[in-house]
């Protein structure tokens, strides 16, 4: 069978099972509500309801995975017993006053037709969950099963003893053979049938032993329920030999096969991620609940309005329809949510936790950056990563802002229209887990977007800070180079020129006009050298060469007011060293010039990679940025630090710098 034709045949098989079920229900309805009334209405409704779950589940599986024969097997799990019941009802009409067409043939066929009750069950045991047989040896088992069932059906149906009703034969189709031969044929075919049936149940155990952990989890419930079917069947046959009616043990047998087995399969489908039908099942259940509630509301409304304005009134029907629609408008979303919680409680719990977190973020009770932690807790994945892509960028960053390349096969892309927002990376995941992550991400869109924008802002601030730091470092390096060039270049050349002029002056007459002019030129050169030295000292004071402590002691040596200096011997980068010196110099100048201070304290400390500089005076206070502190703030901000000013009027000034 080709890959293209296989799904078509399986879909046809599922459709045939549904049609067989509907036809059989129609036959049973004729027996129940027709002139014969061979059974009660409650029995008909109970039997139909018992068969529906397997039919619905089979159709959903075929709809979702048409190439997997498990859907067709589930459909025939219910369709086969329904067909058996229809044949038995058809054949039983032979005993009524008005036999149906072909009733005699059906009466003969139905004597052994019960063997087909297990057709869908056997196929399900052989194919669940992946649609393939457990081993090569078991591939021919369906053929053996069909042959054994046909032979046993023929032996039982053609036995004249099965046609006797009250001691009278009711059919003409019989195979008259010696009783010993008939009994032997019955024993052989029964043993063959039971052997094939036992092998189909054993195939579940074979698949369980050969499967991995996931397959074993999927098969546990089916093994428990499927194992009860042969036990109940064999036990029923044994107690049947002692005269116990088949109706007593047959109810338990059919209930397990038609209810417990589909429930076991449904649990495996929903809990262990099979066939991806959980959402489809939830929507179907929501539609069914809505339909049932709508019909109930409409019936109650018709009954109530009919009592008031009369039955059959058009106004009553219109009013009932309007009342039904009015009640269902707010009720339908709740029914849909209830169906979702019933079918997939895990997903409902996850979404509820995410909704609570989104509400906390909206109310300011939680930080958006906690969204990754929430996703890890909700999806039970401690290694989950949420990588965000900054707007306008193509690189991914983790929640700490570090560039991270998304790797791993289990990824859920996050997009907003055509914009790439980020990606969720799971440590492991099935299709259902990936779909759950996508659903949760859609619910958590608000905190994800806010965290993404905050990440962009933080990255931008870090880039600006790094850029300013690079500019400051480059400026410090350039000042250092310029200072060195002035000292080693122009300054030394001017000094050498002055020395040559002095040497030339010594050879001339001291009273000559030329001597006086050379003396003036040498004086001008000395003044130029002094100005160059002052300029070089302004670029970088040479006293800093021996450290910040020595540099600050030299700075305050000539202060007209006492200065208490507390500076440990710390090693600082060149850019920090220079800027701290100029900041202290600026604060010292402000305290003397504007603050009219009588005493000044300078304190410098280093702890855990952070440098703190405090300059305090006892001046008039009332200082602001306009008093020369703007340059201080600019210098410190360029290094990524902060400046605090405390200067109440009349209580002095304190400048605190943190780097």
Buried (B, 14 or more C-beta within 10 A) or exposed (E): EEEEEBBEEBBEBBBBBBEBBEBBBEBBBBBBEEEBEBBEEEEBEEBBEBBBBBBBBBBBBBBBBBBBBBBBBBBBBBBBBBBBBBBBBBBBBBBBEEBBEEBBBBBBBBBBBBBBBBBBBBBBBBBBBBBEBBEEEBEEBBEBBBBBBBBBBBBBBBBBEBBEEEEEEBBEEBEEBEEEEBEEBBEBBBEBBBEBBEBBBBBBBBBBEEBEEEBBBBBBBBBEBBBBBBEBBEEBEEBBEEEEEEEEBBEEBBEBBBBBBBBBBBBBBBBBBBBBBBBBBBBBBBBEBBEEBBEEBBEEBBEEBBEEEEEEBEEBBEBBBEBBEEBBEEBBEEBBBBBBBBBBEBBBEBBEBBEEBBEBBEEEEBBBBBBBBBBBBBBEBEEBBBBBBBEEEEEBBBBEBEEBEBEEEBBBEBEEEEEBBBBBBBEEBBEBBBBBBEBBBEBBBBBBBBBBBBBBEBBEEEEEBEEBBEEBBEBBEEBBEBBEEBBEEBBEEBBEBBEEBEEEBEEEEEEEEEBEEBBEBBEEBEEBBEEBBEEBEEBBBEBBEEBBBBBBBBBBEEBEBEBEBEBEEBEBEBBBBBBBBBBBBBBBEBBBEBBEBEBBBBBBEEEEEEBBBBBBBBBBBBBEEEBBBEEBBEBBBBBBBEBEBEBEEEEBBBBBBBB
